[in-house]
Amino acid sequence: MIKTNLPRHGLGIEKISKYSIKTALPSNITEDFNYFLAFRFSGKKPMVGYRINEIFYVLWFDHDFTLYEH
């Protein structure tokens, strides 16, 4: 479980449902996968991916805010 006291549009973490993503999902994302995580970079632009143990895998850099509804 990820805990943060930071705002999701600041330096915090935001959970994004896999159904909210507006582009094709990678083939390694299985049916039992439920959500991605968004971290902010370069201001408030999100990088979106998933975490397994201590490793965060970045799938998208949403520099133009079109990957999902913000």
PEHUUR-V383094 format. One record per run of one state. SS is the DSSP state (H for helix, E for strand, C for the rest). FROM is the first residue (numbers start at 1). TO is the last residue. If there is no record, write none. Layout:
# PEHUUR-V383094
ss->{SS SS}
from->{FROM FROM}
to->{TO TO}
This chain:
# PEHUUR-V383094
ss->{C E H C E C E C E C}
from->{1 13 18 21 35 42 45 53 55 63}
to->{12 17 20 34 41 44 52 54 62 70}
